[in-house]
């Protein structure tokens, strides 16, 4: 197992290198001169002197290969540079936005796990019942509604409407912003904070919760038909043990894979939810850095997202061993 | 300032507290007394002092790029800067029919006969929020800082007005030769590079706001923006700004304004950054804030339910330039075609269908509120499909024909699609083939500057309240390669604008600019004016009163009261 983890971590090095190098090259293919944009060229015609100074200040006057080498030299020293646009340290920007993304992401994932798996399981066990049919319709609907529409509707129902009808404050949820920053143990929203987290977390979780529920249902139905389930019952195990110990653990493998991949997505590219709820996370900051041609921010934040993806994917792989004891890592041919 | 891509950055820059009109300002002024005695506190106040206002409508989309007056080029940041700093001059709008430029931190000022040397007497007792006195050298310090070539922001070109400014910006001089600060006599003398009779308006612009000594010790001047910028305005920063909040608290050391206000009314104003206009409006409706920006589709609803600034004319123009050098639409041979385009467009329909009637149909480029403005300068801006058809026929009779549809260019993703769609239909109805030609926003304006415009969307907001800010910056031959996307170059127009800029007599100056604009609009049809902007703030009128927005788009945050 440890050697497997080491191998996987080492694999991260080329992954990060190629992902960022690709982005670096891609950046210079985007239309528009970054120096022109730094000088404000998106909205007007900047002074050529200002453009030239921007170019010199950020080494954009040097050939791309030189810039590429310099970039990697700096990155290896964990110097992510400073923003072209406002000269803030990318490390600071990363620290601030990653924290916000994690806090929101953790709650979205928890909703996904609890609701998605729960609903999928019930639908599978009560196949073709009314509850199955209703969840099928709801999950299909949820995965079809665009995030910004859902967010907007939730805002209206749980924040605007209660305010217009004079509901007490604790029943009014909040539509935007980070809230009063009253977190306990880093991610538990206490005080007023919970009112700010609920709507974005539900919105962010909505689409994938529906997918998780569908996948859980399908996977469970397949497992329920498996021979070993019949064997377990034949051994005289009670139905609860059959479902939980034998059925659920096996059925969870593809679902956990989906959730693991989704964790990276939720942390790194939740642009729409972050925009709809003015939640300053990593995704919207990366999108903003692209429109501003802010290369250091774009690469610095992407680096963190690549690492999050890789770690989530490693955690998923390792979890297989728990779900299915037949899976072992570390020895060639076993995994 | 060029109209930005998002509504939040919409109103470019404005000179806020300067004049709606310079007509009465002439070239010298004296406030005949101290600031606080100029007029009594506004009548329409009442209500309580103190309290907090949370604004959700100023910063939409991204957090502000800059709050430093030397670097900022957007109106949203200027909303804050204007509360943090006071400049040499200001506007006295106590009589809205007769607004005038008055000294603010200056006690008085005067210009010599040809408006080349301006002398500002600085008021005694003015302080920054840290207790440091505001001296003539506070201004020269700020100007030297903002004209440094390594710092120079978007508006640094304004230092070209000052003698030695060009050299300083180019890096061939270390100081501004035309600026002399005499702290002993509290006098700031400014020698201009050329006569400029509107310099008193420009001198109150944010770029010319004073700076305390603390900026001298900064390693990197851009650090100023990230910390607790010290200013001399009605408010001061409560904490360094973050990506989500800008919090202002009352500055008890403020010297007061020209209206007689001695201190800011509210204790605290918090500007929250919202990533989306609709969400911000939802948040406003959910009671999470006290003011917001009205999303285009919700104008009527906002107007019915809340207080708004929809009735305020903002000094900005939404128009389409026509490239005078383009063979398909430019030149003398296509004049009739350009007239036809102008007459074919149904501006009211665009205003109603796209903007919910929240703008004003324009009759020229220069908007009302700019000194010298005259209504109805444009002969062809009235919707007249019959006249347009006749002009097209005349154009065709002269042997002309369209080799392909006219490309109507616009920066995509900024809500101009619907405007252009109506224009295409309007033109088709009179027999002119046209097609929408969306362009990437990032490179749109720089590409137009290089001459790619055919019939292209543009927009402009006043930087400061002068007619030349529209005529010279957008249509003079000097602006070709810059903001003159029409490639407009009419010698008669150029000489009228040049003459007007140097004319001290305001009535005569206005007349010269009117003549120039008529050439642009009628003789040559170098531009198709469409709309003038109006205010778009909505606020909770049950909680607050005296929520005023100036023609420059600035809200007078320090004068808002709780009910």
Interface residues (C-beta under 8 A of the other chain):
Chain A: X31 X32 X33 X36 X37 X40 X41 X42 X43 X44 X45 X46 X47 X49 X50 X53 X85 X86 X87 X88 X96 X148 X151 X152 X155 X156 X159 X160 X162 X163 X164 X172 X174 X175 X176 X177 X178 X274 X275 X276 X277 X278 X280 X284 X288 X291 X293
Chain B: X1 X2 X3 X4 X5 X9 X56 X62 X65 X66 X73 X149 X150 X152 X154 X156 X157 X169 X170 X220 X222 X225 X226 X243 X244 X272 X273 X274 X275 X276 X278 X279 X280 X282 X283 X285 X286 X287 X288 X440 X441 X442 X443 X444 X445 X446 X449 X481 X482 X483
